[in-house]
Amino acid sequence: IELVAGQDYMLVKRYTQNPDAYNLYMQGRLEWDKATGSAVKRSIELYQEAIVKDPNFALAYASIADAYNLLPEMGIMDSADAFPKAREAAETALRIDDALAEGYISLALIKAAYDWDWLGAEIDLNWAIGLNPNYALAYVVYGNLLKFLGRADEALAKFEKARELDPES
């Protein structure tokens, strides 16, 4: 198998070398997945603890952005407070790792929900899918954006791709 120049790093991408940071991150994901206000707030605390263990843990920063992106939708935090924190975390993630699909997805959500920058959000989602074409959440987020924009057929295709990639989600 020949790899495209520069893409060999994607075969075994380690987001952190620190097992304690990774465990804190995974605990944060478990909390975030509960989708309650208190659990999402707790996930932020756990991601922040992971970053203390590894300040270059880009995925933890992107996850902080995801959590802050969710809080206004849940009615837990005002958009004007949450989205700037989400943007700061997403941009930090991408400064650390500019090939992190999750960071682009987080930024796309901010652009769509807070900036109303539909084109910017769509560009970031396409970029994220280019970086990780097997990441189902990217297709779900993209499908939601397209649905909102009235592009139902395109949205349905993105949702179908997400289901194909992760049928149990």
C-alpha positions as CSV (number, residue, x, y, z in Angstrom):
1,I,0.0,0.0,0.0
2,E,1.3,3.4,-0.9
3,L,0.3,6.4,1.1
4,V,-0.3,9.8,-0.2
5,A,2.6,12.0,0.8
6,G,1.9,13.6,4.2
7,Q,-1.0,11.4,5.1
8,D,0.8,8.6,6.9
9,Y,0.3,10.3,10.2
10,M,-3.4,9.7,9.9
11,L,-3.0,5.9,10.2
12,V,-2.3,5.9,13.9
13,K,-3.2,9.3,15.2
14,R,-2.7,9.7,18.9
15,Y,-4.4,12.7,20.3
16,T,-2.4,12.6,23.5
17,Q,0.5,10.6,24.9
18,N,-0.8,11.1,28.4
19,P,-3.1,8.3,29.6
20,D,-4.5,10.3,32.5
21,A,-5.5,13.1,30.1
22,Y,-7.1,10.6,27.7
23,N,-9.0,9.0,30.6
24,L,-10.3,12.4,31.7
25,Y,-11.3,13.1,28.1
26,M,-13.2,9.8,27.9
27,Q,-15.0,10.5,31.2
28,G,-16.0,13.9,29.7
29,R,-17.4,12.2,26.6
30,L,-19.5,9.9,28.7
31,E,-20.9,12.9,30.6
32,W,-21.5,14.9,27.3
33,D,-23.3,11.9,25.9
34,K,-25.9,12.1,28.7
35,A,-27.1,15.4,27.2
36,T,-28.3,17.0,30.4
37,G,-27.3,20.4,31.5
38,S,-25.4,19.3,34.6
39,A,-23.6,16.5,32.6
40,V,-22.5,18.8,29.8
41,K,-21.2,21.3,32.4
42,R,-19.3,18.4,34.1
43,S,-17.9,17.4,30.7
44,I,-16.3,20.8,30.4
45,E,-14.7,20.4,33.8
46,L,-13.3,17.0,32.8
47,Y,-12.0,18.3,29.5
48,Q,-10.3,21.2,31.3
49,E,-8.7,18.7,33.7
50,A,-7.4,16.7,30.6
51,I,-5.9,19.9,29.2
52,V,-4.1,20.5,32.5
53,K,-2.5,17.1,32.1
54,D,-1.7,17.7,28.4
55,P,-2.0,21.4,27.2
56,N,-1.6,20.2,23.6
57,F,-4.6,17.9,23.6
58,A,-6.5,19.4,20.7
59,L,-9.4,16.9,20.9
60,A,-10.2,18.0,24.4
61,Y,-10.3,21.7,23.3
62,A,-12.7,20.7,20.4
63,S,-14.8,18.9,22.9
64,I,-15.0,21.9,25.2
65,A,-16.3,23.8,22.1
66,D,-18.9,21.1,21.5
67,A,-20.1,21.4,25.1
68,Y,-20.4,25.2,24.9
69,N,-22.1,24.9,21.5
70,L,-24.8,22.7,23.2
71,L,-25.5,24.8,26.3
72,P,-27.5,27.6,24.5
73,E,-29.6,25.0,22.7
74,M,-30.4,23.4,26.1
75,G,-31.3,26.8,27.6
76,I,-28.5,26.5,30.1
77,M,-26.3,29.4,28.9
78,D,-26.9,32.5,26.9
79,S,-25.5,32.4,23.3
80,A,-23.5,35.6,23.8
81,D,-21.6,33.9,26.6
82,A,-21.4,30.4,25.3
83,F,-20.4,30.8,21.7
84,P,-17.3,33.0,22.2
85,K,-16.0,30.4,24.7
86,A,-16.8,27.7,22.1
87,R,-15.0,29.7,19.4
88,E,-11.9,30.2,21.6
89,A,-11.7,26.5,22.3
90,A,-12.3,25.4,18.7
91,E,-9.7,27.8,17.4
92,T,-7.2,26.6,20.0
93,A,-7.8,23.0,19.0
94,L,-7.1,24.0,15.3
95,R,-4.0,25.9,16.2
96,I,-2.7,22.8,17.9
97,D,-3.8,20.4,15.2
98,D,-5.0,21.9,11.9
99,A,-6.0,18.5,10.6
100,L,-8.6,17.8,13.4
101,A,-12.0,17.3,11.8
102,E,-13.7,17.7,15.2
103,G,-12.3,21.3,15.5
104,Y,-13.7,22.2,12.1
105,I,-17.1,20.8,13.0
106,S,-17.2,22.8,16.2
107,L,-16.3,25.9,14.3
108,A,-18.9,25.2,11.7
109,L,-21.6,25.0,14.4
110,I,-20.5,28.4,15.8
111,K,-20.5,29.9,12.3
112,A,-24.0,28.6,11.6
113,A,-25.7,29.1,15.0
114,Y,-24.0,32.3,16.2
115,D,-22.5,34.1,13.2
116,W,-25.1,33.1,10.7
117,D,-22.3,32.5,8.3
118,W,-23.8,29.6,6.3
119,L,-21.1,29.5,3.6
120,G,-18.3,29.5,6.2
121,A,-20.0,26.7,8.1
122,E,-20.4,24.7,4.9
123,I,-16.8,25.2,4.0
124,D,-15.7,24.0,7.4
125,L,-18.0,21.0,7.2
126,N,-16.6,20.0,3.8
127,W,-13.1,20.4,5.2
128,A,-13.9,18.2,8.2
129,I,-15.3,15.5,5.9
130,G,-12.3,15.7,3.7
131,L,-10.1,15.2,6.8
132,N,-12.2,12.4,8.2
133,P,-14.7,11.0,5.7
134,N,-15.8,8.3,8.1
135,Y,-16.9,10.6,10.9
136,A,-20.7,10.2,11.0
137,L,-21.3,13.3,13.2
138,A,-19.9,15.5,10.4
139,Y,-22.6,14.3,8.1
140,V,-25.3,14.9,10.8
141,V,-24.2,18.4,11.4
142,Y,-23.9,19.1,7.7
143,G,-27.4,17.6,7.1
144,N,-28.9,19.8,9.7
145,L,-27.3,22.9,8.1
146,L,-28.6,21.9,4.7
147,K,-32.1,21.2,6.1
148,F,-32.1,24.6,7.7
149,L,-31.1,26.2,4.4
150,G,-34.0,24.4,2.6
151,R,-31.8,22.0,0.7
152,A,-33.8,18.9,1.7
153,D,-32.5,16.4,-0.9
154,E,-28.9,17.2,0.0
155,A,-29.7,17.1,3.7
156,L,-31.2,13.7,3.3
157,A,-28.1,12.4,1.5
158,K,-25.9,13.5,4.4
159,F,-28.2,11.9,6.9
160,E,-28.2,8.7,4.9
161,K,-24.4,8.7,4.8
162,A,-24.3,9.3,8.6
163,R,-26.6,6.3,9.1
164,E,-24.5,4.2,6.8
165,L,-21.3,5.0,8.8
166,D,-22.9,4.7,12.3
167,P,-26.2,2.8,12.1
168,E,-26.3,2.3,15.9
169,S,-26.0,6.0,16.8
